[in-house]
Amino acid sequence: MPSTLIYNIGAIVSGDLRVPLIEADSVYVEDGLIHEVGTDRADADTIIDANGLTLTPGLVDGHTHPVFGDYSPTQNSVGWMHTYLHGGTTTIISAGELHLPGLPLDRPDPKLFRDLAILVRRCTSTYRPGGLKIVGGTMLLTPGMTEADFDVLADEGCRVVKFIFFPYDRAIEEGAAYTQWAKARGLTVKIHSGGVSRSGLSVPAGAEVVKALQPDVVGHISGGPIPMSLGDMEALVQDADGYLEIAYAGNPRWSVRVLELLRERNAIGRVTVGTDTPSGTGTVPRGMLRTILLMSSLGGVPAAEALCLATGNTAQAHGITSGLVRPGYPADLLLMGHITGSNGSDALEAIALGDLPGISTVLVDGEIVVRERSQQTPPPERLARIVKER
Ligand SMILES: [Zn+2]
């Protein structure tokens, strides 16, 4: 069983909002899983000297649009997943594979949408560009689906279904039934909330629609790109349950407002994080990091908590076993620190001040996938050092 020891860690962010920081300076990994957090062991097949850097779970981007392989038709770009990995993201969750070139979105077809989700799920379940994990196969909901479609989806291992091109005005009860069918099978229900998407064909959805459909996650509550009205956002914070997604592609002003409202109500644990990219916003390798900076430096969320929202909380919202530094969890881990010249003296202080942290080493399932420095952030002032490799 291959093993990895990471020692000399400056701080460990747990990914668990209830206890954001762990008092330990080492992690021992065996067979791809975290085995011990704080260890007396002195040897392993691979040994990494963290050199005082901060260790966090790999970031979980809860809102992405994978389509085919590591290619984004939206921006005609190849290799975006690989760049996201170097931005600290170790898992991406699909919010629908709707940007397939030529896919006729003006004629939503239940069978086609189901089969597209299954196709992408099968293509992405073991495909890991550079090491990135893809939770693909998100079914877009459209009238005419049957309960059997949800059985097939769950059997295929798909995780998420999403409302976006749905005629809420004439089929809201059918939509509410879909939510029930999905939840009964352990699928996460997401809705594209707010104004029309880039396709121009999605249907706006505010608080009334969300309350009628009861999704698990309100996708980009503060805009992706256009938010619902401020009154509707406030209503969902105040009189509804469920996760509220803060997206990089959203309206930064309202993201800050939603965080403020949640903090006032001691309900920051309802936040899940994503980039909503690739999209018209671009392919943004540092999109998750920048959303963490927004939440912490302007949204009043302490840096370690912002990291927990972007890791363990987002994984939990989508039913994924990931995002925690905890024995038994996949060793998807990041080592980061402050960049030379930063106002912060470590990664957490830099984040709180809004300064991008630098990523040194990234591991996925205990394998080193980014070595001593990332290609997408400036290097941190101190780099981790791979002392021994099997
Ligand atoms: Zn989206």
Boltz pocket constraint, residues with backbone or C-beta under 6 A from the ligand:
constraints:
  - pocket:
      binder: B
      contacts: [[A, 63], [A, 64], [A, 65], [A, 95], [A, 224], [A, 276], [A, 277], [A, 279]]
      max_distance: 6.0
